[in-house]
Amino acid sequence: MNVNVLIDSVVRQTTVLIAQLATSVGVRAPLAHIANQVFLELTRELRQQGLGQKVIADMFGLALRTYHGKVRRLSESTTYGGRSLWEAALEFIAEKKTVLRADVLARFAGDDPAMVRAVLRDLVESGMVFASGRGDRTTYRAATPDDYAPRDPAQQREALVNLVWVALNRYAPASSRALAESIPLDEEQVRRALQELVADGRARAIAGSQAPEYECLSCLIPLESAAGWEAAVFDHFQAMVTAVCTKLRLGNAFASKNDWVGGSTYGFDIWPGHPHRDEVLGFLRSVREKAVNLREKVTAYNLEHEAEGGTQRVIAYVGQTVLGLDNELPDGEDE
């Protein structure tokens, strides 16, 4: 099989997911950094796979010198070393309240002017910055929270904590720095979230570790939680990616009925009045009930017994989609 076709297909579906997430709450989420983030994180993962810089540059179709320049340019601003150009430009505009393009270009004189203009254009197109006027007399103003749909601060905080909780459940034992790299969030935000998780008993600090590390015994986002959908999406997506990557690392290119690692997809064609319609639509519910009962049994046993010879973490993910359901509510639900 042509692996490039598979990669292109995965990228296409991932962009569909990103676009849906970016507009899911009625506002335009900032996306100016996405392309740069994908490039930088993809190069980092390729290096972790053992590939050299020259090979990675060739995979991107870049000369080695061009590749190094792009990595350096995207990793940090020349004017403000250690920070991305778009981040530094956005903060500068926010600090000034309103600022002329000429002033932005002067402030970042150490950077390529074409790159600075491109960053400004991306910030405007993503909705992070508003612009008026033309040419170097263009005035910029950074978007404020009032420009976006309001959200309950407590709910927003709980959503962030849940996201850290899910990441901890996947990567534990982990430090705040390691979690900040995997989510990613500012390390101070992760540290405060961990403190909150420890305080309410959802996580605990590991005694004896050199750097502060944490773990959690379980992670459960309630089905009706309004503040947990971001964490739930992240949890489901990373579970799927982990399963696929694990199978690829094991060298398994096919499925068998005795697999411990993998996934299966089943499709059913039904219609109103179909004798198996309720059974098919209730498939997700039945699997959830079985999984909850199994988890409760395992948890009860683990509380009374010590692990023998180390533990194995099993991550199962389940999803169900009903196409054409946009204007139809599930059975038993009212407007």
Number of C-alpha atoms within 10 A of each C-alpha: 5 6 8 9 10 11 10 11 12 12 12 12 11 12 12 12 11 15 14 11 15 15 11 11 12 10 13 17 17 16 17 19 16 11 9 16 14 11 14 16 11 13 20 13 11 14 14 10 9 8 13 12 15 14 14 19 17 12 10 12 11 15 13 16 10 12 18 14 12 15 14 14 17 18 17 17 22 18 15 15 11 11 15 19 24 21 14 18 22 20 13 17 22 17 12 12 12 15 19 20 22 13 14 21 19 12 14 19 13 12 17 14 14 10 13 20 14 13 19 26 15 18 25 19 16 16 19 20 20 17 20 11 11 9 10 12 13 13 19 24 20 22 18 10 8 7 11 14 10 9 10 9 9 10 14 14 13 18 20 19 23 23 25 27 27 23 23 26 20 21 14 17 18 19 22 23 18 18 24 18 11 12 15 13 16 13 16 12 14 24 17 14 21 25 17 15 19 16 11 9 11 17 21 18 17 16 9 8 11 7 11 14 20 23 21 20 12 14 16 12 16 11 9 8 11 13 21 21 17 14 21 20 13 15 20 17 12 16 17 18 11 16 19 16 14 14 19 12 9 10 9 14 7 8 13 9 5 6 11 11 18 18 14 6 7 5 9 9 9 13 8 8 8 11 10 14 15 13 12 16 17 13 13 15 13 13 13 14 11 11 14 12 12 12 13 11 11 11 13 11 11 12 8 8 8 10 9 6 6 6 8 7 6 8 12 13 12 14 10 13 9 11 6 7 9 7 6 8 10 10 8 5 7 6 3
